[in-house]
Amino acid sequence: MGVILSLEHISFTYHSEKGEIRALDDISFSVSQGEFVAIIGPSGCGKSTLLSLISGLHPVERGNIIFHGNTEKQTSTNIGYMLQKDHLFEWRTIYRNVILGPEINKSLTKEKEAEIEDMLKTYGLLEFKNKKPSELSGGMRQRAALIRTLAMEPDLLLLDEPFSALDYQTRISVADDIGTIIKKEGKTAILVTHDLSEAISLADRVIVLTKRPATVKKIIPIELSIENRTPFSSRTAPEFKEYFNLLWKELSAHEYV
């Protein structure tokens, strides 16, 4: 698999009237096509800032972000972004929510409509296509939000703690759903999370950041001895506890996740 994204010596400082806050310091790593990478680290260390830089929401201050071999500013058609909240519009049905992107950029062809209908059917939402978001569970809403993102055919998905607003049981179930969908669609993804179990169950590699200003402390490949790996089945792997303990130790006593 070829490299789709490279970060080279990325540093970033927030500037305000009260002074400067150095968020990131000399961050370097790459992500391969089809890979799922998780990023963990202490609260406030700059994990979400890193996603904002990759997506182009913040300009790069120092270093280079190379996407598909170039450093030009990327657009939302290249990169999909899922946040903690699903941001579905209550005045639109689920179907009209998921077609919003293609509708706005005038790419809603009959073929695109058929693709979206197929995704709704595949991921258990077709019978709810005419419902309003408030009529769906939190997990179903997140699935709808992911389909809306996938409808734009992004090359890279950025997931900023998309399950954190859900209760624990629903969170595990939805993470399994979303992770399975992303793998099935062959998408490349970067997940920011505070949950070590979530990182291990979903990711091919876990990047551990230090406290602010964040640097890359360690990159840990996740290799589990189970067949037909899914996020849920990963939690039953014999190596799971070992990875959990390893990641926990990588975070110092004062760098709580």
GUMARLUM-779063 format. One line per field, with one value per residue: residue number from 0; x, y, z of N, C-alpha, C, O, CB in turn. Coordinates in pm, whole numbers. Glycine has a CB too. Layout:
N
nr = NUM/...;
n.xx = X/...;
n.yy = Y/...;
n.zz = Z/...;
ca.xx = X/...;
ca.yy = Y/...;
ca.zz = Z/...;
c.xx = X/...;
c.yy = Y/...;
c.zz = Z/...;
o.xx = X/...;
o.yy = Y/...;
o.zz = Z/...;
cb.xx = X/...;
cb.yy = Y/...;
cb.zz = Z/...;
This chain:
257
nr = 0/1/2/3/4/5/6/7/8/9/10/11/12/13/14/15/16/17/18/19/20/21/22/23/24/25/26/27/28/29/30/31/32/33/34/35/36/37/38/39/40/41/42/43/44/45/46/47/48/49/50/51/52/53/54/55/56/57/58/59/60/61/62/63/64/65/66/67/68/69/70/71/72/73/74/75/76/77/78/79/80/81/82/83/84/85/86/87/88/89/90/91/92/93/94/95/96/97/98/99/100/101/102/103/104/105/106/107/108/109/110/111/112/113/114/115/116/117/118/119/120/121/122/123/124/125/126/127/128/129/130/131/132/133/134/135/136/137/138/139/140/141/142/143/144/145/146/147/148/149/150/151/152/153/154/155/156/157/158/159/160/161/162/163/164/165/166/167/168/169/170/171/172/173/174/175/176/177/178/179/180/181/182/183/184/185/186/187/188/189/190/191/192/193/194/195/196/197/198/199/200/201/202/203/204/205/206/207/208/209/210/211/212/213/214/215/216/217/218/219/220/221/222/223/224/225/226/227/228/229/230/231/232/233/234/235/236/237/238/239/240/241/242/243/244/245/246/247/248/249/250/251/252/253/254/255/256;
n.xx = 84/55/182/-44/-64/159/318/550/769/590/489/304/158/-70/-187/-270/-422/-346/-111/115/52/211/128/191/489/730/611/601/486/350/76/-65/-237/-562/-518/-586/-543/-488/-483/-359/-328/-245/-513/-583/-346/-319/-431/-675/-615/-418/-569/-718/-523/-446/-682/-698/-827/-684/-403/-83/186/460/670/565/264/189/-21/-143/91/133/157/-44/-325/-590/-926/-1267/-1366/-1167/-1105/-1281/-1462/-1546/-1711/-1759/-2030/-2311/-2424/-2651/-2922/-3221/-3451/-3445/-3498/-3350/-3254/-3238/-3047/-2817/-2769/-2684/-2422/-2346/-2565/-2519/-2275/-2358/-2343/-2524/-2621/-2822/-2687/-2533/-2736/-2833/-2610/-2604/-2851/-2797/-2595/-2742/-2917/-2737/-2622/-2828/-3019/-3211/-3490/-3541/-3508/-3683/-3729/-3690/-3389/-3418/-3577/-3424/-3185/-2882/-2666/-2758/-2783/-2513/-2423/-2565/-2445/-2189/-2241/-2327/-2082/-1925/-2058/-1947/-1722/-1457/-1097/-963/-1051/-1121/-1158/-1283/-1305/-1566/-1748/-1779/-1993/-2179/-2341/-2170/-2219/-2354/-2157/-1950/-2082/-2146/-1891/-1793/-1966/-1905/-1628/-1619/-1761/-1590/-1363/-1475/-1543/-1294/-1154/-918/-827/-804/-816/-892/-883/-971/-994/-836/-894/-1067/-893/-713/-885/-979/-764/-485/-239/-117/-63/118/104/290/249/139/375/286/468/565/561/568/509/292/245/-51/-108/-306/-395/-629/-881/-1056/-1083/-1266/-1372/-1512/-1453/-1182/-1143/-1149/-917/-615/-390/-486/-509/-238/-155/-312/-203/55/13/-94/124/291/190/261/248/137/7/-276/-521;
n.yy = -120/221/535/772/1002/1230/1369/1611/1718/1890/2180/2387/2687/2853/3182/3461/3748/3718/3588/3330/2988/2697/2428/2197/2017/1951/1723/1417/1173/906/790/508/404/289/234/232/457/539/809/892/1054/1286/1488/1791/1803/1855/1694/1721/1960/1875/1725/1934/2075/1886/1869/2120/2325/2480/2678/2548/2602/2544/2314/2039/1916/1652/1542/1296/1328/1602/1939/2118/2311/2120/2019/1978/1775/1597/1518/1380/1469/1373/1462/1491/1542/1462/1648/1646/1778/1877/1954/1824/1509/1182/1078/1314/1444/1285/1318/1573/1685/1607/1734/2004/2051/1999/1739/1539/1291/1043/805/856/885/624/490/596/511/239/223/304/89/-128/-65/-68/143/206/173/381/613/823/931/1174/1307/1314/1099/878/653/733/587/513/762/837/652/742/991/911/788/1013/1147/963/974/1180/1075/1074/1066/1040/989/1175/1133/1270/1188/1056/895/969/1097/906/650/390/117/155/297/108/-64/107/194/-46/-83/148/123/-121/-53/142/-11/-196/-28/37/263/516/611/834/837/1024/973/928/689/401/130/152/259/43/-159/-65/29/-3/94/271/599/759/1054/1308/1521/1867/2101/1887/1599/1319/1036/757/505/248/-59/-253/-581/-849/-1179/-1296/-1421/-1271/-1005/-769/-455/-522/-798/-776/-706/-941/-1067/-1241/-1078/-831/-719/-694/-496/-286/-242/-172/69/222/244/393/641/883/904/1148/1217/1185/1001;
n.zz = 0/-87/41/158/304/453/731/801/1027/1174/1340/1565/1685/1896/1875/2067/2235/2492/2482/2364/2284/2260/2072/1915/1839/1616/1478/1314/1091/885/678/534/232/288/552/907/1152/1490/1723/2034/2356/2624/2767/2600/2460/2193/1998/1849/1724/1549/1364/1259/1123/929/784/677/805/982/899/800/1011/1056/887/671/523/337/96/-105/-251/-286/-154/-153/-41/81/-13/109/-42/-70/188/456/749/1068/1361/1726/1761/1554/1385/1220/1031/1171/1039/803/641/710/467/314/459/419/150/130/81/-195/-310/-260/-398/-648/-757/-749/-900/-1077/-1051/-822/-634/-635/-530/-270/-171/-172/24/247/265/298/545/725/737/552/582/748/613/561/804/1069/1220/1505/1556/1553/1706/1894/1792/1535/1421/1405/1220/999/972/899/650/511/502/357/117/-20/-121/6/23/255/592/880/1217/1494/1798/1762/1896/2157/2279/2330/2530/2718/2631/2388/2259/2215/2040/1824/1748/1653/1434/1275/1237/1098/866/755/699/519/308/228/312/416/741/1022/1363/1648/1990/2340/2449/2523/2473/2257/2066/2030/1939/1696/1537/1305/1363/1650/1746/1988/2166/2342/2637/2599/2463/2203/2103/1899/2083/2068/1819/1773/1627/1580/1619/1601/1688/1551/1335/1060/1160/1349/1496/1733/1778/1812/2074/2209/2160/2253/2281/2342/2604/2665/2484/2579/2835/2758/2613/2817/2991/2832/2856/3078/3442/3494/3268/3190/3004;
ca.xx = 0/132/158/-142/-48/283/341/694/817/482/481/193/140/-186/-152/-382/-383/-289/19/124/45/270/45/257/631/807/533/624/441/282/-39/-74/-369/-642/-477/-662/-447/-546/-394/-394/-239/-311/-611/-528/-210/-316/-478/-773/-543/-351/-670/-753/-415/-454/-801/-685/-900/-578/-287/39/279/595/669/485/166/188/-140/-140/211/149/137/-147/-438/-690/-1065/-1349/-1394/-1058/-1098/-1406/-1437/-1655/-1688/-1830/-2173/-2336/-2461/-2760/-3021/-3349/-3558/-3431/-3503/-3220/-3211/-3199/-2923/-2701/-2743/-2659/-2296/-2362/-2666/-2455/-2176/-2424/-2299/-2626/-2672/-2900/-2592/-2499/-2855/-2837/-2502/-2645/-2958/-2733/-2530/-2847/-2965/-2629/-2591/-2946/-3093/-3301/-3628/-3552/-3462/-3777/-3741/-3609/-3282/-3463/-3649/-3325/-3095/-2753/-2584/-2808/-2749/-2372/-2412/-2614/-2342/-2080/-2286/-2321/-1942/-1880/-2123/-1858/-1610/-1328/-981/-917/-1151/-1071/-1260/-1245/-1384/-1705/-1834/-1765/-2120/-2268/-2320/-2063/-2261/-2380/-2028/-1881/-2158/-2132/-1751/-1784/-2035/-1832/-1500/-1644/-1799/-1471/-1280/-1546/-1536/-1154/-1115/-808/-886/-729/-907/-846/-964/-916/-1024/-730/-957/-1118/-778/-660/-983/-1003/-649/-370/-128/-155/38/110/160/324/173/167/355/290/560/534/637/587/411/281/161/-142/-115/-389/-400/-766/-921/-1170/-1083/-1357/-1346/-1565/-1378/-1046/-1140/-1137/-786/-528/-292/-554/-470/-97/-148/-371/-103/167/-26/-110/258/350/139/320/154/73/-50/-396/-592;
ca.yy = 0/344/639/871/1124/1241/1490/1628/1820/1986/2254/2483/2770/2941/3319/3539/3869/3677/3527/3217/2852/2602/2308/2083/2041/1856/1599/1349/1035/887/700/437/384/185/213/296/502/607/901/910/1143/1356/1590/1921/1796/1902/1589/1778/2060/1801/1695/2061/2106/1792/1901/2253/2425/2569/2677/2489/2706/2496/2177/2010/1808/1606/1460/1253/1372/1747/2016/2219/2305/2023/2059/1880/1661/1503/1477/1380/1501/1339/1519/1427/1554/1421/1768/1623/1886/1821/1985/1738/1366/1116/1072/1447/1475/1215/1365/1716/1721/1604/1833/2137/2067/1968/1611/1440/1224/921/704/888/853/478/453/633/416/110/233/306/-49/-212/-32/-78/268/233/187/503/722/935/975/1288/1262/1295/972/770/641/797/504/523/896/838/578/834/1094/851/773/1148/1176/874/1013/1274/995/1126/977/1027/1021/1220/1104/1338/1132/1055/811/1008/1143/790/569/293/2/203/339/-11/-113/201/188/-168/-54/248/64/-223/18/206/-118/-251/70/52/400/547/686/873/854/1081/917/917/552/309/9/191/272/-90/-239/-11/77/-83/150/375/701/814/1188/1356/1639/1987/2087/1744/1534/1176/960/622/453/105/-140/-344/-710/-938/-1315/-1343/-1419/-1185/-905/-656/-383/-594/-922/-741/-697/-1076/-1121/-1262/-970/-704/-668/-655/-366/-187/-213/-104/207/290/275/497/769/898/913/1280/1242/1103/1001;
ca.zz = 0/-94/141/113/383/530/810/815/1122/1194/1466/1558/1804/1900/1910/2118/2307/2621/2460/2272/2339/2165/2076/1852/1820/1534/1458/1185/1070/757/678/406/174/350/691/1014/1253/1606/1794/2174/2429/2734/2732/2569/2405/2054/1905/1757/1644/1443/1262/1194/1029/817/704/618/883/1029/808/856/1054/1027/837/551/518/198/72/-245/-317/-298/-31/-174/53/36/3/179/-128/-49/327/530/890/1160/1493/1836/1730/1416/1310/1125/1036/1215/944/686/668/705/328/268/528/363/14/137/16/-341/-349/-257/-505/-775/-811/-713/-1020/-1051/-1005/-684/-554/-622/-437/-135/-133/-145/153/349/277/351/684/809/757/441/629/827/527/566/943/1111/1309/1644/1565/1549/1820/1875/1704/1398/1373/1368/1093/896/954/824/511/454/475/250/-8/-88/-169/53/22/393/695/1009/1317/1618/1907/1715/1978/2297/2335/2346/2650/2697/2552/2252/2204/2164/1925/1711/1703/1572/1308/1196/1199/995/743/699/641/403/200/192/337/505/851/1141/1476/1775/2097/2475/2491/2478/2417/2126/1976/2000/1866/1563/1460/1260/1441/1747/1766/2123/2177/2476/2678/2520/2317/2171/2011/1887/2181/2016/1724/1807/1538/1649/1550/1682/1630/1530/1195/1029/1266/1355/1621/1850/1801/1854/2220/2264/2123/2369/2292/2367/2736/2659/2418/2669/2938/2693/2586/2946/3042/2748/2905/3211/3554/3495/3136/3187/2877;
c.xx = 87/93/61/-120/85/285/491/725/714/489/369/179/13/-143/-278/-329/-314/-151/13/117/98/198/118/403/696/738/561/567/373/169/-51/-220/-440/-610/-569/-563/-523/-440/-445/-293/-315/-413/-542/-392/-203/-363/-575/-711/-474/-448/-710/-648/-422/-570/-792/-763/-805/-464/-165/137/423/587/581/385/149/75/-145/-22/228/115/32/-259/-546/-831/-1143/-1387/-1285/-1063/-1235/-1376/-1561/-1619/-1767/-1980/-2195/-2375/-2559/-2863/-3159/-3462/-3548/-3443/-3363/-3168/-3162/-3075/-2803/-2670/-2699/-2532/-2307/-2464/-2602/-2357/-2226/-2371/-2401/-2691/-2758/-2809/-2554/-2616/-2863/-2730/-2542/-2756/-2898/-2662/-2632/-2901/-2861/-2609/-2715/-3026/-3197/-3445/-3650/-3519/-3553/-3804/-3657/-3501/-3327/-3537/-3554/-3242/-2963/-2664/-2627/-2776/-2602/-2349/-2456/-2510/-2224/-2118/-2284/-2178/-1891/-1940/-2039/-1732/-1474/-1218/-932/-1028/-1080/-1184/-1217/-1340/-1533/-1801/-1845/-1896/-2217/-2240/-2228/-2103/-2285/-2250/-1954/-1947/-2139/-1989/-1730/-1848/-1950/-1699/-1515/-1680/-1676/-1380/-1344/-1537/-1392/-1100/-993/-862/-785/-829/-835/-939/-893/-924/-919/-787/-1009/-1005/-726/-756/-1002/-879/-553/-243/-183/-37/16/179/193/230/218/297/382/402/517/624/668/477/409/191/75/-157/-186/-407/-543/-798/-1042/-1188/-1189/-1325/-1396/-1484/-1236/-1034/-1127/-1000/-697/-427/-353/-509/-326/-82/-204/-268/15/133/-40/27/325/303/184/212/79/9/-171/-463/-735;
c.yy = 125/442/742/1006/1120/1374/1499/1747/1931/2047/2357/2555/2853/3079/3392/3663/3835/3611/3412/3085/2757/2469/2183/2116/1925/1720/1543/1208/1027/787/639/423/268/159/288/328/571/694/918/1003/1214/1458/1723/1920/1838/1799/1645/1886/1993/1768/1822/2102/2015/1828/2035/2360/2525/2566/2616/2601/2669/2352/2161/1898/1772/1506/1425/1314/1520/1816/2125/2200/2214/2075/1947/1762/1556/1440/1489/1394/1464/1387/1443/1430/1522/1538/1738/1734/1829/1847/1905/1592/1307/1111/1209/1498/1412/1258/1512/1758/1721/1706/1972/2154/2020/1841/1500/1383/1104/811/728/856/702/430/481/540/281/111/234/165/-138/-190/-8/49/296/255/313/628/844/984/1100/1239/1234/1163/852/769/711/720/512/660/902/759/667/941/1038/833/908/1185/1092/911/1110/1206/1051/1021/948/1070/1062/1206/1163/1296/1123/973/860/1054/1029/719/452/178/42/240/221/-61/-24/202/65/-145/36/191/-39/-158/79/103/-174/-158/97/192/408/638/717/905/918/1028/924/772/455/184/35/199/135/-168/-193/1/-33/-37/255/469/764/950/1221/1470/1759/2054/1943/1708/1388/1099/820/589/301/34/-236/-470/-810/-1072/-1367/-1332/-1327/-1078/-797/-580/-457/-719/-894/-739/-834/-1138/-1135/-1149/-837/-641/-621/-518/-255/-145/-135/43/287/332/384/636/783/915/1045/1315/1153/1112/1049;
c.zz = 0/14/83/181/458/604/837/905/1144/1334/1452/1692/1791/1947/1955/2190/2439/2605/2362/2347/2233/2177/2026/1824/1743/1520/1319/1189/933/773/540/360/242/495/786/1126/1366/1671/1936/2239/2538/2685/2707/2505/2258/1952/1802/1669/1525/1330/1187/1093/906/725/634/692/947/926/877/888/1021/983/715/578/371/180/-75/-320/-334/-167/-47/-72/-3/60/69/90/-117/90/393/678/971/1300/1600/1812/1583/1326/1196/1141/1064/1116/815/729/665/562/280/342/457/219/12/61/-136/-392/-359/-372/-641/-841/-781/-839/-980/-998/-860/-591/-531/-525/-292/-85/-96/-10/267/373/344/500/769/831/649/488/712/745/533/708/965/1209/1452/1664/1566/1677/1789/1780/1559/1338/1330/1239/977/867/874/677/440/416/358/115/-89/-140/-125/44/163/488/823/1110/1451/1730/1871/1801/2123/2360/2363/2478/2616/2605/2407/2183/2144/2037/1802/1658/1616/1435/1218/1148/1088/862/676/633/515/282/156/214/431/615/960/1251/1594/1884/2230/2524/2436/2414/2277/2025/1933/1911/1723/1475/1415/1331/1535/1765/1903/2125/2322/2515/2594/2562/2274/2074/2000/1982/2130/1915/1740/1707/1621/1565/1641/1612/1624/1382/1178/1136/1245/1483/1745/1880/1847/2006/2286/2236/2246/2390/2337/2498/2737/2593/2507/2774/2880/2668/2715/3001/2961/2789/3050/3316/3554/3361/3118/3050/2896;
o.xx = 182/-15/83/-153/118/257/551/708/745/493/343/186/-10/-71/-381/-208/-234/-85/-83/168/36/205/108/437/715/798/545/596/342/166/-47/-313/-383/-669/-623/-506/-612/-323/-561/-185/-437/-402/-454/-327/-94/-338/-561/-749/-471/-414/-732/-681/-407/-558/-869/-767/-840/-434/-148/167/498/507/528/415/101/75/-151/-33/328/52/21/-283/-587/-853/-1093/-1434/-1307/-1028/-1298/-1278/-1669/-1512/-1833/-2049/-2111/-2360/-2551/-2888/-3208/-3558/-3634/-3404/-3268/-3050/-3059/-3006/-2700/-2558/-2678/-2535/-2279/-2450/-2628/-2354/-2149/-2356/-2367/-2801/-2765/-2849/-2544/-2595/-2897/-2754/-2518/-2754/-2942/-2667/-2610/-2927/-2893/-2581/-2711/-3094/-3264/-3514/-3764/-3503/-3507/-3892/-3565/-3522/-3278/-3556/-3598/-3231/-2935/-2594/-2543/-2747/-2570/-2264/-2394/-2489/-2166/-2037/-2244/-2154/-1822/-1881/-2056/-1644/-1387/-1244/-868/-1092/-991/-1292/-1124/-1442/-1617/-1922/-1914/-1909/-2326/-2130/-2210/-2031/-2243/-2234/-1900/-1881/-2118/-1968/-1657/-1791/-1927/-1662/-1434/-1634/-1660/-1327/-1276/-1524/-1368/-1009/-970/-937/-694/-916/-729/-1061/-770/-867/-915/-735/-997/-1018/-700/-713/-1038/-887/-542/-152/-283/74/-92/296/131/144/322/328/486/426/441/746/779/365/511/71/121/-210/-132/-432/-575/-747/-1121/-1295/-1201/-1259/-1330/-1450/-1174/-928/-1097/-970/-701/-382/-281/-475/-293/-4/-150/-249/69/214/-4/42/407/369/148/96/-31/-38/-168/-461/-811;
o.yy = 135/433/793/1111/1019/1479/1405/1863/2050/1976/2408/2493/2916/3092/3385/3680/3913/3581/3398/3071/2739/2404/2077/2230/1816/1616/1612/1132/1130/709/710/430/159/70/393/238/653/658/955/1027/1203/1508/1764/2024/1855/1815/1621/1901/2048/1782/1819/2158/2061/1819/2063/2475/2642/2459/2631/2685/2750/2275/2259/1800/1852/1399/1514/1347/1564/1757/2213/2090/2227/2164/1835/1660/1439/1323/1595/1339/1518/1356/1344/1332/1550/1530/1799/1779/1743/1771/1917/1555/1373/1137/1219/1586/1477/1238/1569/1855/1822/1758/2047/2259/2003/1834/1381/1421/1068/732/633/805/657/338/400/497/217/13/171/126/-214/-284/62/62/399/344/348/736/956/1068/1128/1137/1139/1120/737/869/744/780/518/672/965/797/668/978/1108/859/917/1246/1144/883/1122/1272/1074/901/846/1173/992/1260/1112/1360/1176/980/798/1050/1052/727/419/145/-28/218/231/-96/-74/210/70/-183/5/209/-43/-203/68/127/-198/-203/171/236/319/731/639/990/871/1038/926/738/431/136/-49/151/112/-236/-273/-14/-138/-116/321/426/816/961/1167/1511/1754/2063/1885/1778/1339/1096/769/640/234/62/-292/-467/-850/-1077/-1470/-1244/-1309/-1064/-741/-634/-456/-745/-977/-768/-843/-1248/-1050/-1126/-741/-523/-521/-435/-145/-26/-44/131/404/444/460/736/702/939/1054/1427/1057/1218/1056;
o.zz = 78/72/-27/125/520/545/890/866/1134/1434/1343/1798/1687/2046/1889/2205/2490/2704/2286/2458/2128/2281/2086/1791/1797/1547/1219/1281/872/869/439/441/253/557/753/1187/1340/1675/1956/2185/2545/2573/2782/2496/2203/1833/1682/1553/1415/1213/1066/989/793/603/543/648/964/873/998/803/966/1036/662/645/291/240/-161/-438/-392/-79/37/-24/-118/142/83/140/-149/107/387/729/947/1352/1571/1839/1498/1204/1089/1253/991/1111/727/839/622/538/215/292/437/172/-95/-14/-200/-503/-453/-436/-736/-963/-787/-877/-862/-912/-782/-481/-421/-446/-203/31/-1/64/370/487/436/574/870/933/654/438/744/801/513/729/888/1275/1514/1778/1578/1747/1674/1698/1469/1219/1229/1158/871/752/792/588/324/312/270/10/-210/-196/-208/55/188/467/870/1091/1515/1753/1944/1782/2203/2483/2415/2532/2499/2512/2314/2063/2033/1940/1691/1537/1516/1333/1101/1032/995/757/554/525/415/169/60/143/513/587/988/1235/1634/1871/2236/2627/2315/2313/2189/1912/1815/1817/1636/1353/1476/1356/1505/1796/1931/2091/2414/2437/2528/2681/2304/1976/2084/1966/2146/1925/1721/1702/1721/1454/1744/1492/1684/1312/1271/1195/1136/1571/1849/1996/1914/2060/2405/2282/2335/2502/2366/2503/2802/2640/2512/2798/2944/2696/2720/3051/3015/2760/3135/3283/3609/3341/3040/2987/2799;
cb.xx = -95/114/290/-284/-166/408/258/760/948/345/617/60/263/-297/-85/-470/-504/-385/76/254/-101/423/-80/185/701/945/381/774/344/381/-171/-10/-359/-625/-331/-781/-342/-603/-385/-400/-172/-207/-717/-522/-156/-179/-545/-891/-440/-288/-794/-771/-278/-470/-923/-730/-985/-528/-254/103/266/687/624/577/28/325/-269/-271/218/61/268/-203/-495/-670/-1128/-1474/-1409/-926/-994/-1486/-1400/-1684/-1726/-1797/-2226/-2446/-2337/-2825/-3022/-3386/-3556/-3295/-3595/-3229/-3326/-3314/-2929/-2724/-2868/-2648/-2187/-2404/-2783/-2383/-2048/-2408/-2162/-2734/-2555/-2973/-2466/-2459/-2984/-2818/-2373/-2693/-3060/-2632/-2444/-2962/-3002/-2500/-2503/-2907/-2996/-3297/-3668/-3460/-3452/-3906/-3698/-3698/-3174/-3553/-3746/-3233/-3071/-2684/-2588/-2961/-2776/-2286/-2497/-2747/-2293/-2040/-2428/-2379/-1856/-1915/-2258/-1822/-1614/-1340/-868/-790/-1245/-1019/-1285/-1248/-1367/-1709/-1783/-1664/-2184/-2250/-2455/-2017/-2388/-2475/-1943/-1878/-2306/-2173/-1655/-1852/-2170/-1808/-1434/-1758/-1903/-1394/-1257/-1694/-1602/-1135/-1231/-689/-1003/-635/-968/-845/-1002/-992/-1166/-640/-1071/-1191/-666/-634/-1116/-1066/-574/-353/-19/-198/33/174/62/472/193/52/448/159/710/552/561/586/444/226/249/-282/28/-526/-313/-869/-953/-1298/-947/-1508/-1412/-1713/-1376/-1007/-1267/-1247/-717/-455/-222/-705/-491/-16/-225/-498/-54/203/-158/-183/345/317/-18/416/227/174/55/-494/-589;
cb.yy = 1/407/706/822/1143/1228/1488/1648/1880/1918/2323/2412/2862/2883/3393/3455/3957/3582/3479/3225/2813/2585/2329/2044/2060/1837/1626/1346/988/839/775/298/360/60/258/205/598/505/1039/774/1244/1427/1606/1999/1655/1944/1473/1837/2134/1672/1630/2170/2091/1647/1898/2250/2356/2527/2821/2386/2731/2511/2082/1972/1851/1543/1533/1291/1310/1802/2077/2212/2446/1890/2097/1946/1706/1572/1560/1252/1653/1186/1667/1496/1695/1316/1834/1483/1966/1877/2133/1762/1294/973/1023/1545/1428/1066/1348/1759/1627/1465/1834/2158/1992/2085/1573/1505/1179/874/705/1036/904/412/530/780/399/77/359/399/-105/-184/90/-128/381/120/64/496/673/896/862/1401/1366/1410/959/786/491/815/361/498/1001/779/448/898/1146/715/711/1252/1149/730/1074/1387/985/1175/1037/1112/901/1368/949/1492/1217/1003/669/1119/1243/692/518/238/-60/324/406/-122/-123/344/185/-286/12/375/-1/-318/129/282/-231/-278/199/16/478/616/610/997/719/1238/773/1011/511/271/-39/326/351/-168/-236/122/176/-73/211/312/809/717/1291/1401/1668/2085/2184/1701/1548/1126/951/518/496/88/-221/-276/-761/-873/-1411/-1260/-1562/-1268/-841/-703/-247/-632/-1006/-604/-628/-1166/-1030/-1392/-951/-725/-774/-760/-370/-243/-342/-173/209/198/150/472/777/1016/895/1387/1218/1145/861;
cb.zz = 122/-228/186/140/481/439/943/676/1071/1173/1503/1521/1826/1992/1790/2213/2332/2692/2589/2192/2382/2189/1995/1721/1956/1593/1476/1151/1184/649/718/417/22/275/712/1066/1191/1708/1721/2248/2336/2820/2843/2690/2419/2019/1982/1835/1730/1499/1326/1299/1097/869/792/478/992/1172/759/757/1205/1149/945/435/583/158/118/-316/-445/-411/14/-317/79/107/-132/231/-273/-70/403/503/909/1160/1493/1969/1764/1412/1254/1145/903/1350/912/616/567/763/238/286/674/367/-73/282/58/-385/-247/-123/-469/-871/-753/-622/-1111/-1179/-1093/-672/-623/-760/-471/-131/-249/-257/159/306/139/277/688/937/762/341/710/947/384/500/1040/1176/1311/1684/1450/1426/1856/2007/1750/1394/1483/1481/1097/938/1091/885/506/554/600/284/20/6/-321/198/-62/418/720/1001/1330/1599/2033/1576/1977/2308/2241/2228/2708/2830/2611/2255/2313/2269/1959/1755/1825/1645/1336/1279/1319/1040/774/809/743/439/243/50/397/428/909/1112/1518/1772/2065/2571/2446/2595/2508/2135/2045/2130/1937/1575/1540/1107/1348/1883/1654/2227/2120/2482/2830/2534/2239/2114/2059/1740/2312/2132/1576/1951/1438/1674/1510/1711/1711/1616/1144/1014/1276/1350/1615/1826/1673/1798/2270/2208/2017/2355/2158/2369/2843/2583/2285/2737/3003/2561/2508/3047/3041/2602/2893/3215/3686/3533/3025/3299/2815;
